């Protein structure tokens, strides 16, 4: 009888230890922010894939970026000329399939928000190729030809990933990046981001 009671006590003790271990592991998982975000599927603090959107809270935005370059038309264009304006900056190149797919949506948004300055940053092509793309897709805004210098791409290091093309930035009136879309834009989402920047 005593052996039986002892065995029961030992079994209960083992079960209690297992319960404590499980509880502690569950607590660790609950305190792991990235694990929780991954389970929730809300894609914070990591890139989920094409089209992922990041909004930067005003208090957490990086300083305004100074940038400039030559457009496909040979004119100098830079941040100083666009001070006080909301800017939509789209990184693209002509052979990029999602860039081509999103071009009509960008054209529609540019028409909807005429006070917003759209600017392309072409990361691979010559001016002639960019101009042909403009004609084909009815692009009315300038694109900086950044293929040789990479100066605009470098200016936004830490915000724009060189491999992520297209990438679209919404830059506030203060010159700070307010939002970023990695991959092809969704017209309604980008429209909302633009509207938010206008209202700030």
C-alpha angles and dihedrals in degrees: 000000000000091000089052092050090047091051091050091050091048090049092049090049091052091048090050091052091049090050091051091049092049091048092050092049091049089050091052091051091048091053094048103097096194092048090051092047091049091052091046090051094220093130099224119163095007137067111255096187142273115356095022112154128213122188117195116215112234092244092053101045120123118242118282112280121233110215140158141166147150118284126221086263092056097251124132113243127181147157093266091063091052098046111143094021130106107243129200107202116194122191111208150135132207099249093051109110097206089046089058092044094053097043095090090050091051090049090052092050092048088055092046093050105037093166091059117087114227116202128183124210109202108203101186117017139085121246090257093056091047091051091051089052090050091054093045095051100030093245110177101179127082125259124207112227099228100163098104102036103026086202097139092044090050092047089062096044110151092030102052119047110213092220094051105086122190099040122162126199128195107209118196127228088265092060094251122128108254099177143002134204116199109205130357114356126238106225096220094046094048089046090056092049091051092048091050091051091049091052096049 
